Amino acid sequence: MRLLERLVLLRAIDTNWVQHLTQMEHIREGIGLRAYGQADPLVAYKERGLRDV
């Protein structure tokens, strides 16, 4: 039973981590437009990442 619990927990963590990385990638793709508005893309990426994720 412990093995089953461990496998389910690891699967849930893995799934959530992949979703997080996918969301961060989408944010990174869209943040490049902020540079045209004279905003620092790194600062915008950090702010957006903390707010949306």
C-alpha positions as MATLAB code, in Angstrom:
seq = 'MRLLERLVLLRAIDTNWVQHLTQMEHIREGIGLRAYGQADPLVAYKERGLRDV';
ca = [
       0.000    0.000    0.000;
       2.884    2.394    0.780;
       4.318    1.815   -2.679;
       0.990    2.725   -4.279;
       0.754    5.908   -2.184;
       4.292    6.879   -3.162;
       3.626    6.294   -6.857;
       0.411    8.323   -6.803;
       2.092   11.180   -4.954;
       5.082   11.237   -7.306;
       2.777   11.189  -10.324;
       0.804   14.150   -8.960;
       3.974   16.126   -8.237;
       5.368   15.346  -11.671;
       2.151   16.379  -13.432;
       1.934   19.656  -11.532;
       5.601   20.436  -12.188;
       5.175   19.917  -15.933;
       2.108   22.186  -15.918;
       4.073   24.854  -14.038;
       6.947   24.725  -16.508;
       4.526   24.930  -19.434;
       2.857   28.015  -17.934;
       6.218   29.675  -17.356;
       7.216   28.964  -20.962;
       4.031   30.634  -22.229;
       4.736   33.653  -20.042;
       8.301   33.849  -21.360;
       7.090   33.769  -24.970;
       4.686   36.633  -24.393;
       6.979   38.795  -22.282;
       9.193   39.803  -25.224;
       6.604   42.354  -26.295;
       7.187   44.282  -23.061;
      10.653   45.274  -24.318;
       8.989   47.347  -27.027;
       7.192   49.291  -24.301;
      10.525   50.220  -22.676;
       9.971   47.783  -19.802;
      12.723   45.466  -18.569;
      11.704   41.985  -19.776;
      13.388   40.236  -16.847;
      11.499   42.287  -14.272;
       8.235   41.816  -16.180;
       8.826   38.048  -16.377;
       9.450   37.790  -12.640;
       6.389   39.876  -11.762;
       4.136   37.975  -14.137;
       5.478   34.623  -12.968;
       4.772   35.413   -9.344;
       1.334   36.809  -10.081;
       0.039   34.176  -12.535;
       1.599   31.013  -11.238;
];
